[in-house]
Amino acid sequence: MEIQLWREILMPYDLAVKELTFKFEHLIYEHRSKGLYSPIEQVTGRVKTISSILDKAQKKKITIDEIEDRLVDIAGVRIICQFIEDIQRVVEIIRKRKDMTVISERDYINHMKESGYRSYHVIVKYRVQTLSGEREIKVEIQIRTLAMNFWSTIEHSLQYKYKKNIPDHIREKLTTAAEAIIVLDNEMSYVRSEIMDAQNSFQIQTNLVSDILNTIQNLYRLANKREVMKIQDEFYRIYELNDLEQLQRFGRELDIIAEGYRAQLLTQNI
């Protein structure tokens, strides 16, 4: 098959990966903009290279004509979570979405591979619109914790270096590391609620400060500069106290002040 034809075949897969990556990133944004904890920490995506596709097809004895039907991981999206409990939450989110259809799931979290690999795989069908019309693309979504992803990244690099024939002494180290990852994820689960509370508080404060600064900036167009400077100084004073309740109170009072100036300006223009 010509290289140019391969590129045309892979273009819808690239589109699917880009769209899904954007959608999952937007889920992170939605959670955080509302001051909520996001079960998704990071999202990445990729389309297999032509050489990787051919290599896998050869190993599985798949003909060129069968590749798109039988290979389910040409397009891949990886979702990274902070905690192991978040993985099931993400799986539920995927199951409930109307823009993709789950066709299979593989749980390598509770059924770890012999190598030590742990992850949750969901294969979905996803529709994309191209110049040639609508295409339904199979995408493999891998969901794992930060710790699992670290192990998997190292193991993948070693597999590539040793052509999948990792020496026994290194494989033993990987097995030990995989067991340590299980312990780490379990230990982090014990402090999950405290970490979530801390992150939520930080996100709420970040969003609040952003809103306050935008309001103050808008007041420069509505109010006396000297008055706005006083408001700005008061904001800095409260911000240095690192007291979220006082900051929230200041934000509410500032909204009332801003609304008063907007009403006054509207009255003057009538």
HELIX and SHEET records of a PDB file:
HELIX    1   1 ILE A    3  SER A   33  1                                  31    
HELIX    2   2 ILE A   50  LYS A   59  1                                  10    
HELIX    3   3 ILE A   64  GLU A   66  5                                   3    
HELIX    4   4 ILE A   67  ARG A   70  1                                   4    
HELIX    5   5 ILE A   84  LYS A   96  1                                  13    
HELIX    6   6 LEU A  146  LYS A  161  1                                  16    
HELIX    7   7 ASP A  168  TYR A  190  1                                  23    
HELIX    8   8 ARG A  192  LEU A  219  1                                  28    
HELIX    9   9 LYS A  225  LEU A  241  1                                  17    
HELIX   10  10 LEU A  244  ASN A  269  1                                  26    
SHEET    1   A 5 GLN A  42  VAL A  47  0                                        
SHEET    2   A 5 ALA A  75  CYS A  81 -1                                        
SHEET    3   A 5 GLY A 133  THR A 145  1                                        
SHEET    4   A 5 TYR A 120  THR A 130 -1                                        
SHEET    5   A 5 MET A 100  ASP A 107 -1                                        
END                                                                             
